[in-house]
Structure formats: C-alpha cells, structure tokens
Amino acid sequence: MQVLASKVSYQGPVFAVVTDHVLEPGGIESHRDVIRHSGSVVILAVDDVSRPKDPLIVMERQYRHAAGMYLWELPAGRKEPGEDTLPGAKRELLEETGYTARRWTKLVRYFASPGFLGEWMQVYLARGIVAGKAQPEPDENIHIELMPLSQVLGLIHGGKIHDGKTILSVLLYEAGRRSKKY
C-alpha cells in the first residue's frame, strides 16, 4: 500500500479525519477517510480477593451521545499523545472511579473498527484494587458500581451491555479464568 497524497480534512481536540489518496495492494487507487486518534486504554478492574469465585468488576454507567443511550462500560479513556499506556490506564482508573490497583497485566490490544478508525485500544487487567476518590473531568457524569462477574456476564449474554470494549474484555477475562490463566 502506498499513500499518494494525504490531507487533514478535520482537526478536533480528540481526533483528526485524514483523507488519503492511496494505491492499494493489487494496484487499485482509492480515497480513504480515516479517523486518527492517539489510542485508548481500557481497564478491567477486578476485586478477586473478597469474592474469588465471583469477582467484583468496576463498572461505569454513563450517557453516550453517539449511542443515544446510557451504557454499562469498563473504565476507559484516551491515551494522551506521548503518554505510555500503563500510566494512562492508571490515570484513567483513578480519574473516573477513584480506584487504584496494585497489579497490572496487559490483556490485549485491538482495533475496534479498522475500516475507518485508526484508534487502537489497550486493555489492562487491574487487580488488588483500592477504593479512593474519583476525579472526573467536568463533562463526565459517571455512576460507578462494583458488579459481580456473573452479573456482568448475564448482562452481556442478555444483550444489555452494548459496549464492545466491555464485551471483549470481560469475555476474554472469563475465558482466561476458566483456563486458569488469570
């Protein structure tokens, strides 16, 4: 693939839209609009000490304008340009929920919609969580709930959780628990 020309069609505070004129593999010329973003971190914060058989998961409920509804989600946020993912994950968990964690493990890095979105998401498993005071951004109105894993799985399988990063992360964690990886 070769980029023949590129221009920024839109530059906002969180992302840019870039229009690329490309020569695709196979020699096909095309124009592609791509949303460029610095990447995001997702935190699966788990209390697996007080309830090892059915750990508690830190969940957030907040209104998402693009979806037009309230969603249950894992804590997550934008990685600042130049910021490493682990410090970003620790910052987001503290800001949004007030929790800190003693142990951090990378779970997976993925693209949510690579056809037009250049944003990748790095998922971390955070264990040994300790409650504290949340420090949300002024525009964040987040309800925090510690929810048993069995309940989160029930909401996923019942079609009540619509957030892809949450579905992927929780199902990956559950599969890892079954195989004794986590």
N, C-alpha and C positions, 0 to 999 in steps of 0.2 A: 504494500500500500504506500502510495506517495501523496503527500499534500502538495497540490499545485499552487494554491492560494488560500489565505486564511484572513478573516476579519472578525472583529468583535462586533456583534450586532446589538448586544445589550450588555451593560455592566451594572450590576447591582451590588448591594453591600454583602450579599451572601454567595452569589454565583454570577457567572457570566454566560451568555449564549454566544457561541462562536460558530460562524458559518464557514465551513471548509469546502473547497473545491478539491476533490480527491480523485486519484487514479487507483481504483480498487484492484485487488488481486484478480487476474483474468483480463485486465486491460479496460475495464468499464469505468468511464468518467461519471462522476456524480457530485451532487452538492449535499452536504450533511450539516444539519444544525445540531450542535452538541452543547448541552449544559455542562459547564466546567465548574467544579466545586473542590474545595481543599480536602474533602474527605470527612467522615464522621466516625464517632466512637459510640458503641452500644455496650451497656453494662448490665449483665445478668448478675445482680447482687443477691446472694443466697445466704440465709441463715440455716446451715445444715448441722448446727451443734445442738440447739434446743429441740429440734424435731428432725432427727436424721432420717427417719423413714418417709417423711413427707415434708421436706424442707420448705421454709417460707421464702417467697420470692418478693423482692421490692418491685412493686408495680405502680405505674402512674396512670391517672385518668385525666385527660385534658382535651379541650376542644381543638380540633384541627380544621382550620378554614378550608384548606384544599379538599379535604374529605367531606366537609359539611356536617361533621358529627363529632361527638365525644368518642375518644378511643382509649382502650386499655393498651398501655405500652410499657416496655422496659425503658429505664432512663437512657438517654442518648443525646448527642449534640454534635455540633460542628467542631472539627479539629481546626484550631486556629492555624493560619499559614505559618510554616516553620516550626510548629509545635509537634513533638513526638506524640504517638498515640497513647501511651500509658499515662503520662502526665495529663493529657487531655481527658482521658477516661476518669481519672481521679478527680479532676476539676469538675467535670460534669456531674458525677455522682454526688459530690459534696454540694454543689450549687443547687441542683434540682431536688435532692432528697434529704440532705444533711448527713447522710451516711458516709463513713469511711470504711475501708476494708484492709485487713492485714495481709491477705494473699490474693495475688492476681495471676490469672492464667489466660493466655491468648487462646480463643476458641476457633475463630475463622475470620477470614477477610473475604468479602464478596462484593459484587456489583448488583445493585437492586434492579436496574433496568438499563443494561448496557447498549441498547439500541439507540438511545439518545442522551443518556445521563452518564457523565463521566465520574460521578461520585461513587467512591467505594466506602464500605463500612467495615470497621474492625470491631469484632465482638470480643469482649473480655468477660471471663467468669471472675467475680469478686466474692471472696469468702472471708469468714472472720469479720463480719460486718459489725460496726459500732454506730449506734444512733447519735445524731447531733442535730444542729440547727441548720435548716435549709437556707440557701441564699439565692433564691431565684432571680432571674432577670426581671426588670419591671413589667415586661409584657407576658410573663409566664404565670399562668394561674393553674397550678398543678395540685391535684389531690393524690396523696401518697397512701398506699395500702400494702401491708405485708399479707400476701396471699399464699395459702398452701399450694405447692406444686400440683397436687391432684386437682385443685380448683382451677388453676391456670390451664392445665391440660383439658379439663372439661369444657372450659370456655373456648379453647381453640377448636376442639373436636365438635363443639356445638355451634360453630360459626359465629361466635360472639366476639372473638378477637380478630380484627381485620388488618392489623399492622404486620407487615411482612417481616420486619426485623425481629419482632417479638415471637412470631410463629417459628421462624427459622431457628432462633437462638434457644428457645425453650425445648423444641423437639430435638435439637442436637444435644442439649444437655441431658435430656431424659434418655436418649439412646446411649450416651456415654455413661450414665449411671447404671443402666442395665448391663453394659459390658464391663462395668467396674473400672472404667477409665477415670471417672470423677467421683 
